[in-house]
Amino acid sequence: MEIFAKSIVIRKAPVCDGRLMEEIGIPLVLPPGDVTEGGFLKHEFMEADPTDTHHGNMAYCIKVIEKIAGLCGHPLT
C-alpha cells in the first residue's frame, strides 16, 4: 500500500526529479553508464524506427533490467 501511495504523489507532482523521489523514499534509477555518449543513447541502443527519437531498443531494455535487478540484490549477470 505504501508504494501505491507514493506513486500517486509522483503522478500529481507538476515536476518530478530525483530529489522529490528521494524525499519520499523511491530510488531513482538512471540509465546504465555505458549506453550513452554525449548525453544521447549510443546508436546500438536506439530504437530502429527513425521516427522514434527517445526510446531504446531491446538491447537497452536488457541493460536497464540488469541494472535494476542488481540494485534489488538479484544480479542477472
Secondary structure, 3 states (H helix, E strand, C coil): CHHHHHHHHHHHCCCCCHHHHHHCCCCCCCCCHHHEECCEECHHHECCCCCCCCCECHHHHHHHHHHHHHHCCCCCC
